[in-house]
Amino acid sequence: MPVGQSIWKVDKIPERLPFAKLKNENELEDMICQDMGILYENWLPIGRQVVTEFGGKIDVMAIDESGNLVVIELKKNKTPREVITQAIDYASWVKKLDSSKIASIYNKYSNGLTHRFESLDEALKEKFGYAFDEDEINNGHQIVIVASEMDLSTERIVMYLNDYEIPINTVFFNVFRDGDSRYLSRAWLIDPAVTQEKANLPKESDKQPWNGEYYVSFGHNMGRNWDDAREYNFISAGGGRW
């Protein structure tokens, strides 16, 4: 379990702030959609209350800088194990979405935004600084469960799934009160960068038998010189988005 969270007001005598509560799940959902950095800075929200083909509703959908989708399920109180089953069920639907369907989800979501972009492509370019090709969208996905606390059984399931490279994570929120002001703190069960890396791993079904050849993107004139590489017998690669 993550370390318990507390906040102290710094003064002559430190004052521990009391716990408070959110009005409902929608309040946290509103804040996340207004500022995705509450969860993770490099995610772009693209959908809210997204209806799946079998009648379920995904609380929030986002996309990361690699074009992978993020399924976000919010639970204000203690998270039962059934929430994981529900989230995985949603992920099985998300996995099959093509770029046109994802763009449609964004267009519906963006209609309610004060500052909206005409298309998902424009929103992605503004957020991440580059445009995505169609085949770069939804090559992977991850699941994030948002809760105030988690029972030990649910934690064991999340950790077990991670051991088998299933990109699922949980983020915990606590609310504190100081007079008329409230403060929100968070703690991840697993480093979100680790979960995001799992979402980028190639799937076994995508792998082909190795033909015995190596290919390297050297990047001449990008801080590397081919003559130096030949003289000193080295090759190098890198510079990609992820």
Residue pairs with C-beta under 8 A, 6 or more apart in sequence:
1 150
1 152
1 155
1 189
2 172
2 187
2 188
2 189
3 187
5 172
5 174
5 185
5 187
6 16
6 17
7 16
7 17
7 176
7 183
7 185
8 14
8 15
8 16
8 17
9 15
9 16
9 17
9 178
17 176
17 177
17 178
17 183
18 176
18 177
19 174
19 175
19 176
19 177
20 175
20 176
20 177
20 182
21 175
22 28
22 76
22 175
24 76
25 59
25 74
25 75
25 76
28 74
28 76
28 146
28 173
29 48
29 59
29 60
29 74
31 38
31 184
32 38
32 39
32 45
32 60
32 72
32 74
32 146
33 45
33 48
33 60
36 43
36 44
36 45
36 62
38 184
38 186
39 62
39 72
39 144
39 146
39 171
39 186
39 192
40 64
40 192
40 196
42 64
42 65
42 128
43 62
43 63
43 64
43 70
44 62
44 63
44 64
44 123
44 124
44 127
44 128
45 60
45 61
45 62
45 109
46 61
46 62
46 63
46 102
46 105
46 106
46 109
46 120
46 123
47 58
47 60
47 61
47 105
47 106
47 108
47 109
48 59
48 60
48 61
48 109
49 57
49 58
49 59
50 57
50 58
50 61
50 105
50 109
51 57
52 58
52 90
52 93
53 93
54 89
54 93
56 86
56 89
56 90
56 93
58 71
58 72
58 73
58 90
58 94
59 72
59 73
59 74
60 72
60 74
61 69
61 70
61 71
61 72
61 94
61 105
62 69
62 70
62 72
63 69
63 70
63 102
63 124
63 137
64 70
64 142
64 196
64 199
65 128
65 241
65 242
66 136
66 139
66 140
66 196
66 199
66 200
66 241
66 242
67 132
67 136
67 137
67 138
67 139
68 138
68 139
68 140
68 141
68 142
68 196
68 199
68 200
69 94
69 97
69 102
69 138
69 140
69 141
69 142
70 141
70 142
70 143
70 144
71 87
71 90
71 91
71 94
71 141
71 142
71 143
71 144
72 144
72 146
73 83
73 86
73 87
73 90
73 143
73 144
73 145
73 146
74 146
74 147
75 83
75 145
75 146
75 147
75 148
76 147
76 148
77 147
77 148
77 149
78 147
78 148
78 149
78 150
78 151
79 145
79 147
79 149
79 150
79 151
79 154
79 170
80 151
80 154
81 151
81 153
81 154
81 157
83 145
83 147
83 154
84 145
84 154
84 157
84 158
84 161
84 168
87 143
87 145
87 168
88 143
88 168
90 143
91 141
91 143
94 138
94 141
95 138
95 141
97 105
97 138
98 138
99 134
99 137
99 138
102 120
102 137
102 138
103 119
103 120
103 121
106 119
106 120
106 123
107 119
107 120
110 116
110 117
110 123
117 123
117 126
121 131
121 132
124 130
124 131
124 132
125 131
130 241
140 167
140 199
140 200
140 201
140 203
141 167
141 199
142 167
142 168
142 169
142 195
142 196
142 198
142 199
143 166
143 167
143 168
143 169
144 168
144 169
144 170
144 171
144 192
144 195
145 158
145 168
145 169
145 170
145 171
146 170
146 171
146 173
147 170
147 171
147 172
147 173
148 172
148 173
148 174
149 172
150 158
150 170
150 172
150 189
154 170
155 170
155 189
158 168
158 169
158 170
158 189
158 190
159 189
159 190
161 168
162 168
162 169
162 190
162 195
162 198
165 198
165 201
166 198
167 195
167 196
167 198
167 199
168 195
169 188
169 189
169 190
169 192
169 195
170 188
170 189
170 190
171 186
171 187
171 188
171 189
171 192
172 186
172 187
172 188
172 189
173 184
173 185
173 186
174 184
174 185
174 186
175 182
175 183
175 184
175 185
176 182
176 183
176 184
176 185
177 183
200 242
216 235
216 236
216 237
217 237
217 238
217 239
218 224
218 226
218 229
218 235
218 236
218 237
219 236
219 237
219 238
219 239
220 226
222 239
224 236
229 235
229 236
